[in-house]
Amino acid sequence: LKPVRVNCPARLLYVWTPALREMAFFPVVLLTLAVVHPGAAAPALRGNASSHSGVQGGARVPDAGLQKARIGRSLTFVNSCPEPLAVTGSEAAYTRLAPGASHVMDIGQMGSTNWRFTPYFLPGDSNLCPEDACSGWRVTNPARGSEWVGGMNPHYAAVCNPDLSGRAGVVGCCSKESLDYNAATGNCPNINNGGWGSLFEVFFDAWGGLDFLDFSTNFVNPDQGYVFFNIPMALTSPASCSNGGSLRWQCLAADCNTAYQSPEDSEHNGAQLSCPSSASYRVEYCPGGMMPF
């Protein structure tokens, strides 16, 4: 096995695995060894830790002390896009957001793990799929950041699964006509599968009374994977964070310099944010109504 990323910010061990684009944090007094076989499938999505309507799955309950410390904290997702969205993640199985809608997750009910969230456009009144059903998007392997910008690329990147694109007869975009379309959820689970799209990551109560948050695109170095961007996103918090004040952080295009642009963070652009573990957060997709194409 080849380790690809080991950093120790704030005396915390930070490990990234390219197969899953997962990050894990461990205090240095502990040692955890995980073996991931190359090409291993991503773990199945588990239940959402919220009991709000429109969310499927059960909750993983944290220990009582940690739960008490998180009382009053929330993570809110807002859809400012003119189209419906699904928000999927490592713990949130499925959350549907109509245009203008929001969904609040109670941080006190969320387990201590690295949470990952990705948005997808859902079929609505408009058909956002390109006329060629994504067959014209020639994504290389490994991918290049230039394949996400310029010309039709932002349109393809917004709605097309890169792993299914560029192949004749294969539909990489979710529509109501897709064979994979599930009318009950309004989604195509084998297309919008959590393995591509704009990536927001957060680890609550990670170490020293801090939360760690970031956007990640891997625009400069996809590292045998894809560029993680499909929909513009913004992160805000009233708390004072490592950017020097109240948090206002956004990534509006695949090449944004506010995100990890490579797995090893060779750009040192301050993409990883730290905020006090008393903070609440708001993630807005299509901030200000800004569509990706």
N, C-alpha and C positions, 0 to 999 in steps of 0.2 A: 504494500500500500504506500502511496505517495502523499505525504502531508502537503497541503497547498497553502494553508494560511494559518499562522499562529502568531498572534500579537498579544501583548499584555498591557493594554491601557488601564491605568488606575489599578495596577496589581490584579488584573482580572485576565484569566486565560480565555481567548477568543478564538474559536475554531470554525473554519468555513469548509464545507464539503461541496465540490462542484456538482456532484450528481443530483443533489437535492436543493442546492443553494440555501442550505440551512446554516444557521449560526447558533453556537451554544456557548454559554458563559459558565466558568467554574471558578470559585475562589481558589487561590493558589494553595491553600492548605489541603485541598482535596485533589484527587487524581481519578479521572474517569476515562476509561479506554473503551472506545467503540470501534468496531470493525464494520466497515461498509464496503461491500464488494462492488467493483466497477460495474456500472450498468444496472445496479439494483433499482427496483421501482420505488417511487416515492411512497411513503406510508399513506394509508387510507386516511381521508379527512375524518376527524372525530367530531363530536357534537359541539355546537355553539354553546358558550357558557352564559348565554342570555336566554331568558324565558319570554322575550318579546314576541309578538305575533309575527309570522313570516319567517321564523327561524326554525330549522329542523334539527333535531338531535338533542342529546342530554348535556348535562353540565358536569364539569370536573371541579369539585369543591376544594379550595385550598385549606390549609390548617387554620384553626380558629384564631390564633394570634395574628397571623398575617391577614386574615379576612377582616378582623377588627381594625387593623391599622389602615386598611384601604377603604373604610367607610366614607362615602361621599365622593369618591373618585369615579370618573367616567371616561369612556372612549366613545366619541360620537362620529359616525360616518354620515356625510351629507352628499346628496346627489344634486349638483347644480347643472348637470347635463340636461339637454332637452329630450333625452332618451332614457328608458329604464335601464338600470344596472343590476348586476349581481355582484356581491362582494364575497369572495371565497377566501379561505385561509387554512393554516395548519390546524387551527382549533375551531374556526367558524365554518361549518359545513356549507351553509348557504344562507345568504341574506339578500332579499330582493328590495330594491329601492326604486320607487317611481320618481319621475322628474320632480325635483323640489322637496323630496322626502328625506328624512333623516332616521337614523337608527342608533340608539344609545345602548352601550354595553357597560355593565356594572363591573368596574375593575375589581371590586371586592369579591366577585364571584369567579374571577379568572385565575387559573392556576399559574404557578411560577414556571414559565417556560418561555421560549422565544416564539412570539406570535408573528405570523406572516400573513399579510392580507393583499389580495389582488382583485381589481375590479374588471368586469366584462360588460360590454353592451349586450342587452337582451333584445330579442325581436319585439318590436312595438308596431306603431302605426306606420313607421317608415322602415324600409328595408335598407340597412346600411351596408349590406354585403356588396362588394364590387361585382360588376357584370360577369367577370371571368371566374367567379367563385374562388378567387385567390390563386388560381393557377399561374398567373403572371408574376407572382412575387417569388423571385428566384433567390431564396435564402441559402447561402453557402453553409458548409459545416467544416470548421467552425464559422460562425456568423461574423459579419463585419458591421460596425456601427453605421457605416454609410448606407446600409440596406434598410435603415429605419428613418432616414431623412431624405428630403428632396423628391420632387415629382409625385408619383402615386404612393411612394413608400409609407408616408404617415397614415394614409387611408388603409393600406394593407395591414400595417402594424397595429392599427386600432381595433381591427375586427377579425383578423386572420390568425389562426394557430400556425406559427412558423413551421412546426414539425409536419403539418399536413399540406402546406402550400407548395406551389411550384410543380405539382404533379398532375398530369392530365387525368381527369375523371375523379379526382379527390376533392371534396368540398371542405375547405378549412374554415368556413364562416358559419356562424349559427343563425339560422332563419327558421321561420315557421314551417318551411318546406323541407328542412333538413331531416334526414332519416333518424338522426339522433335527438330530434326535438322532443322535449318532455312537456306536454301541455300543462301538467299539474304544477310544475315549477317555473315554466316559461323559459327554460334553459336547455342547452345542449351539453350534458355533462362530459361527453367524450371529446368535445371541442374546447369548451371553456373549462379546462381541467385543472387549473391552478398551477400549471407548469410554465406559463408565459404571462406577460403583461406587467404593468407598473407594480413594483414591489415596495411595500411599506413594512418595516420590521420594528418590533418593540419588545423589550424585555423589562418587565416591571420588577421593581425592588431587586435589581440585579446585584448591586454591591454598594456598600457605604452609603445607604440611603438615597440611591440614585436609580432612575430609569435610564435605559439606553435606547435610542430611537435612530432610525435612518431610512432614507430612500436608497434603493440600489438599482442601477441600470446595467452595469458592466459594459457601457458603451465603448470604452477604449479597448477592453480585453474581455470578451465573452467567455474565454477559457473553455473552449469546446462546448459551449452552450449557446444561449441566445441572449439578445439584448432585452432586458426586462423593462419594457415601456409600451403602453398602449393608450393610456388616458392621462391627461394632465392632473396633477394632484398638489394639494397644499396642506400643510400641517401647522396648526396654531395652538397656543396654550398661554394662559395668563401668567404662568410661572416664569421665574427667571432661570434661563437655561444656559448652556455652555456657549451659545452664540452671543451672550452679553446682555440679554434683556428678555422681554416677553417674546415667546417663540413665534416667529412668522417665517416659515420655511416652505419653499415650493419647488416643484420640478415640473416644468411646463413642456419640455421636449426631451427626446431620448438622449440628447447630448448635454443636458443640464449639468452644471458643475456643482450642484448642491447634493448630488447623489454619489454613492460609490460608483466609480467608472471602471474599476477593476477589482477583482476579488481581494488582491493584496493591498488595495488602497495606495498604490504607488504615487497617486496624485497629491496625497496629503491635503485634501481640500476641506477638511473639517466636516465630512459627511456624517460621521457618527456624533449624535447629539446626546448630552446628558442633562437630565432635568431632575429636580427633587421628587422623591417618591410620594409626595403629597399632591402632585399635579394631576389635572385632567387635560384631555386632548381632544382636538377636533380635526378630522381628516375630511377635506372637501375635494370631490372629484369634479373636473371641469370648473375650477375656481372662477367665479365671475361669469359663468356661462361659456367659458372658452372650450370649444371642441378641438380635438386633435387634428381635424382636417376640414 
